Amino acid sequence: MWRILLIVILLTALPTALRAQEAWEMCSGAPGVGEPVLSDCRPLDGAIDPQGRELWLRAVVQRPTGDDAVALYVVGAASSEAWLNGQKLGANGRPGDTKAAEAPGRYEAALPIPERMWRPADNLVVVRLSSFHGLMRLDNPVGAIMVAPYPWPSRTVPVAIAFLAAGTLFAAAFGFGVIYSLRRTGSSLALAALAGVAGLQAMLESLRALLPYAYPVHALRLVGIWGLSAAFAVLLVVYVVSRFWPQARRPVVALAAVAVAATWFAPGFDMKTVLALMIGLGLSATVAVVAVRRRLPGARPMLAYLGVFIAIGLLFPDWLTDLSYFLFAVGFVLPLLMAEVVRLGRADQAREVALTRAAARPNCLTVASSRGVQRAPLDDIVAIVGADDYVELRLTNGRRLLHAARLDRLEKELPASFLRVHRSVIANLAHVQGFERDGGRGRLLMDEGAPLPISRNRLPTVRDALDEPGRPQASKASA
């Protein structure tokens, strides 16, 4: 994707760059003793496409003005070999007329041109290409073949921006993941996934600047970029519609998924990626418009932010997946993360106040869960079952609550009517209807719900508690 911006700059700034539509001729050719033998040359019509064949090209060029070193750049999914004025410049991989004869080259290759090879005018460049190892057919397999200053313009700034954006997005994904583990909210999960896929795409976009990979890998990279963009678009719609129009979540998300998937049939991977992002932005903006009309809080800033990014995407589509997309993602998730952290802080303060107030009510158990603070009357608790760092309160009428506490602490705090009958179960003796043996163990029959297991080492204690005069008896009234 960075190649689009670089190629546009080079083709605009360097009048001697070779433009395939204008300068190249396609020929029949064969390797010679020193230089290739070409015949039947004719102007190239359309894109340079060596997929599944051997392709010979030639063009007449002039040396760029200035004293800077120059090179022949070949950017594309092909192996290549080049000559200037009958002298070989070098090779990228080994082109051939069959798959067995070809050795795949790098996706980007720079062949420096020694100064002695240049003539005062009319220099003949010959390029041999082949592409038999592509993993899928591309609409534009060769992005550029050009003579330009050497070395290639530095990519330090765009790569640094991409890495900074990726690090920020991964940090946001981690933050929302922690929030989801604490609160189990669907919005935090969607935002964690949204930030994660944007961070992965930022890394994938920078791959070409970090790793000179072989050209067959390029198709996988393009598919990965499109797939991550498609996932981002759908997740964006999921978040916005869940926040502002939850009643329409299913049809809107289904529409987004179908529309984004259909971009696979668009020509060119850059077009596929841009369309996928624009569909997600467009549907999200539509939902935001509905929310503005309903005067929902937060709808206007959301619509304004989406509108600005849609405008940037329409005005500068070539920059969308290279730079502005990552900046949009960072600017989208960071304010939401900060707002969520502030909200959680306030919620924790409210929970602490509620817990303090509840301490004066000994006939209730104060339950801290992902939904906040609730009070469960002790008489309504049938049993307490351990679940890792949480416990499950089994209440009358089939109700259940998760409580952020451990059995060991509850065993010490609860009154004597509650008895530990198993390493993972505390039973309320007021709801016990009877006892039965189960092999070498036993089971408590409760007035509601399934029987509770009794561990072998606790069996004597349980039997003594059940035989004790004056113990609480099961009563449907407590239900």
N, C-alpha and C positions, 0 to 999 in steps of 0.2 A: 504494500500500500504506500509506503514511503516513496516508492519508485515513481508514482504518479507525479508528486510534487517535484522531485528531482529532475525527472525527464522534461516536465513542462518548463522548468527554469533553464535547463541546459539547451533545449531546443529553441527557446526564446532568445537566450543570451548569446548563443554560439551559432552564427550564420553558416559556419562550415559543417555543422553536424549533419550526418547523413539521414535524410528523411526517407523512409521506405517507400512511401507513395510516389515520391518525386524522382529519386536518384537511382534506385536499384533496378537492375535487370536480372531476370531469371534465365539461367542457361542450362544446357546439357554439358556435363563435365566429367572429367576423370583425372585422377592423379597422374602427373607427369614425372619426368626425371628430376627436374628442379622446381618447376612450377606447374600448376594444373593446366590441362588442355580444355578450353571451353569452346562451345559451338552453339549455333542456333539460339542466340541470346535475344530476348524480347522484353519489353518493359513489364515490370511486376504489376499485376492487377490485384489489389486487395491486400490482405494481411500477409505477413511472412509466416508460412505454416509448413514446418518440416515434419509434422506428426505422421509417423508411419512411412516415411520416405527419406531419401537423401536429396538435399536441395543445394544448388550452386547459385550464388549471387555475385554480381559485380557492380561497381559504381566508380565514377571518376570524381575525385575530390581535390581540393586545394589544401595546402597546409595552413592551419589556423595562424593568424597573425600573433606576434608576440614571441617572447623567448621562453615561455613555459614549456615543459615537457608535455607531450600528448600521448594518448593511447587510444586504441580501438576498444570500445566497450560493447560487449554482447550480453544483453539481459533477456533471458527467456528460458523456456523449458526445452533445451536442446544442447547437444554436444556440438562443439564448433572448432573450426580450424581456419586461419586467415593468412593471406599473403598481401604484401604491398609492393607493387612494381616488380613482381616476379620473385620476391624474396619472402620467405616464410616468417611471419610474425610470431606464431606460436599456436598452441592448441588448448582447448578446454575440454578435457575428456578425449575421446577418440570417435569422431563421426564415422559412420559406415553405411553401407547400402542394405544391411540386414540387422536384426536385433542382436544376433550373435557377434557381428563384426563391430558393433558400437560399444563403447565404454562411456557411461553417463558422465557428463561434466557438471560443474557447478551452475547454479541458476544465474549467478552474476560472474562475469569474467572480464578482466581488464588485461589487454595485451599491449604493453608499452611499445612505442614506435621509436627506434633509434633515429637520431637526426640524420645520419648518413643515408637512410633509405629514401628520404624525400627528394623529389625533383622540383625544379622551379615552378612547374605547372602541370596540370593534368596527371595526377597520380591515380593509378588503377588499384582499387581494393577488391580482392576476391575473398569470399567467405563461403565455406562449406559447412552445412548444417545437417543434422539428422536428429530425430526424436522417436525412438522405438520403445523407450522404457517409461513413458508417461503412465500414470495410474488411472487417468481419465482424460477424455478429449477436452481441450480448452478452446474457447472461441478466439483467443488472441495469445497464442503460446509464446511468441517472441515480442517482448515489450519494446525493445529498442536495439538498434545497431548504430553506433555513432562514433565519430572522432571528436574527442573532447580533452581538455586539460587533464593531466595526470599529476597527483592521484585524484581519485574520486572525491567530490566535496565531502567535508566532514559531516557526520551525522551525530556528533556528540550532543548537540542541543536537543534535537527531537528525541533521541534515545534517553537522555537524562529526564526529559519531561515525561516520557512514557513510563520510565521506571519509578519516578516520583509518584505519578498517578497510580501505578500498580500497587506500590507500597501503601499508599493512603487507602485505596479500595480494599486491600486485604485486611488492613487494620479495622476498617469499618465493618467488613464481613465478620471478623472475629468479635467485634463489639456487639453486633446484632445477634450473633450466635449465642453469646453469653446471656443477653437479654432474653432470648427465646428459651434457654435452659432454665431461666428463673421464672418467666411469666407464661411460657407456652402460648404466645400470641402469634396468629398467622401473619400479621403485618411484619413483625420482626424477622420471621423466617423468610418471607419473600424478599425483604431488604437485604438480608444476609446473602441469599443466593444471587440477588441482583448485583451487589457489590463484588461478589466473588467472580462471577462470569465476566464482568467488565475488567477486573484485574487480570484474569487469565488472558483476555484478548489483548490487553496492553502488553503483556509479556510476549504473546505470539506475534504481535505486530513488530516487535523489536528483534525477532529472531534473525532476520536477514542481516542486521547490523552486527550481530554477535557471533553468528555461526555461518560460515560459507558452505551451506548444505548443497547436496547434489540435486539436480533438477527434478528427479521423481518425487522428492519430498514436498515440492512446491504445491502440488495438487492437494496433498493432505493438509498443508498449512492453510490453503484457501478454503477448504471445506471446514476446517476448524474455526476460522475467523467468521465464516457465514453462520455456522452453527451457534457460536457464542453470541453473535449479534441477534440471531433469531430468538435465542433463549432470553436475552436481555429485554427484547421488545415485548415478549409475552409476559415476563415477570413484571415489567413496568405497568402493563395493563392490569395485571392481577392486583398489584398494590393500589393503583389509583382507583379502580372500580370497587375494590373491597373497602376502601376508606370512604368514598363519596357516594357510591350507588350499589350497595351490597345486594339489593333485590335483583339487579340485572347481572350479577357476577357470572353466572353460568353461560348465558348466551353471549355476553360480550367477550369473555375469555375464549369461548369456543370459536367465535368469529376471528379473534386475533390469531389463534393457533392455526386456523385454516388459511387465513390470508398470508401470514408469515411463511407457512410451509409452501404456499404457491409461488413465493419468490424464487424457489429453486429452479423454476423453469424460465426465469429471466435470463437474457444473454449476458455473459460475463460475470465473474464473481464480484467485481466491484459494484456492479449494478444490483446483484442479488443482495449484497450486504447493505447497501444504502437503502434499497426498497424495504428490507426487513425492519431497519431502524425507523424509517419514516412512517411505516404502518403502525408500529408500536406507539410512536409519538402522536400520530394523528388520532388514533383511537383513544389514547389517554387524554388528549386535549378535548376531544368530544365529550368524554365523561366529565371533565373539569367544567366545561360550558354548562352542562346540566346542573352541576353542583353550584355554580355561580347563580344560575337562575333560581335555585332553591335557597340561596343565601346561606349555604353551609360554611362554617368557619374553616379557613385555610384554603378555600377553593380559588379565590382570586390570586394569591401568590403562586399557587400551583399552575394555574392557567397562564399567568404571565411568564413563568419560567419555561414552560413547555413551548409557548408561542415564540419566545426568543430563540430557543434552540431549533425549532422548525424553520424559522427564517434563516438562521445561519446555515442549516442543512440545504435549503433551497438555493441560497446565494452562493455557497461554497461547497458543492457536493464532493469535490475531490479531497477536501480536508476533513470531511465528516468522520470517516473511519480511521483517519490518521492521528488527529489531534483533538478536534472539538468534541468528539464523542466521549473521550476519556475525561476531558475537563467538565463536560456536562454531568457525567456520572459522579465525579467527585463533588461537584457543587450541589448535586441532588441528594446524595446520601449523608454527607457530613452534617448539614443543618438538621436533618431528621434524627441522626444519631445523637446530636447534642440535645435536641428537644426531648428525646426519649430518656436520656440520662437525667435531665432535670425533672421530668415527670416521675421517674422511678424514685428519685430522691424525695420528692414530695409525698409519694405514696408510702415510702418507708416511714416518713415522719408521722403520717396519719395512722399507719399500722401500729407504731410504737405507742401513740396516744390511746388507740383502741385497746391494746394489750394492757396498758396501765389501768384503764377504766375497768377492764374485765377482771382484774385481779381481785376485786372486792366481791366477786360473785362465786363463792366456792361450790355452788351446785351446778356449775357449767364448766365445760372444757373449752378454752379459747383455742380456736383452730386457725393456724396460719397456713395459707395455701396460695396458689397462683392467682386465685380470685380475690384475695384480700384476707380480711379477718372476719371469722364467724364464731358464734357461740353455740356449742352443742350441749344441751342438758345431759347431765350424767345418766339420768333415768332413761334417756332415749338411746344410749349406747349399748348395743348388744355384745359387741366384741371389737377388739382392736388387733389388727393383723399387720405385722411388719412387712415393709417393702423397701429394702435398701435404706436410704437415708430418710425415707418417709414412712408413715404408717397410714393404713386405711381404716377409717372408722366405719363400722357397719352399724347403721342406725335402724330404728324401727321403721316400718312401712317400706323396707327395701332401700332406703336412702344410703348413700355412701359419700364419704368425704376423705380427701387426702390431707394429711397434716404433716407439716415440716417438723417432725420430732422423732426421737428414737424410743423404742420400747423400754430400754433400761431406765431412761429418765421418767417416763410415764409411770412405770411400775412403782417408783418411789413417791410420786406425787399423788396418785389416785387413792381414793379411800379403800378400806379393807374389803368392800364388796366386790372389788376387782381383783382377780387372781391370775397370776401367770401360770398357764396350763401347758405351755409349749414354748420353745425358744423363740417362736415367732407369733405367739398368740396370747393375748390377755382377754379373759372372759369376764363379763358382768354376771355374777352369780344370781342376781335378781331375775335374769332371763333364762336361767337353766331349768329345764323341765325334767331332766333325768340323765342317767349315766348308763352306758353299755360298753361291754368289752369288744375289742376288735383285735383278735389275736393276743399278743402279749401286751398290747396297749389298750387304750380306752378312748371313748368319744363322748363328748358332752352333747346332749340333745337340747337344742335351744328352742325357745318359743317362736323364733323367727329365723329363717335362713338355714343353711346347711349345718350339719353337726361339726363340732370343732375337735381337732385331734388333741390327744393328751400324750405327752411324751412319757416313756417308761419311768424315768427317774422322778417325774413329778406326780405320778399316779397316787402314791400314798397321801401326799399333801392335798390333792384334789378330793380324794375320798373323805379325808378328815374334815375338810371344809364343807363338803356336802352333808355330812352327818352331824355337823355342829348344830346344837339347838339354837334356835332364834336366827338362823341365817336368813337373808332375804329370799323370798319365794317369788317364782315367776308369776307375773300377773299381766294379763292382757291390758289392764288399765294403763300400764306403763307404756304400752304401744300407742 
